Amino acid sequence: MPILTMKTWSGITEDQKRDMVETFTRESCRILDCKQEHVMIVIEEVDRGNWGLEGGLAKDLYPKKK
């Protein structure tokens, strides 16, 4: 059973989550030749203040769009 964990910045919409789960499930089944009921997706949302990249905090480098 494939278990896929995806980390993303917090604030994505429910529609975006649904789209990611559908897409990751479909593509995992295609690549791994398995059934949809065997694929599990875990979405972990991380606050931008707890995400570092390019030597800084994501909240400073990529502020939320208004």
Secondary structure, DSSP 4 states (H G I P E B T S, - for coil): --EEEEEEETT--HHHHHHHHHHHHHHHHHHHT--GGG-EEEEEEE-GGG-EETTEEHHHHSPPP-
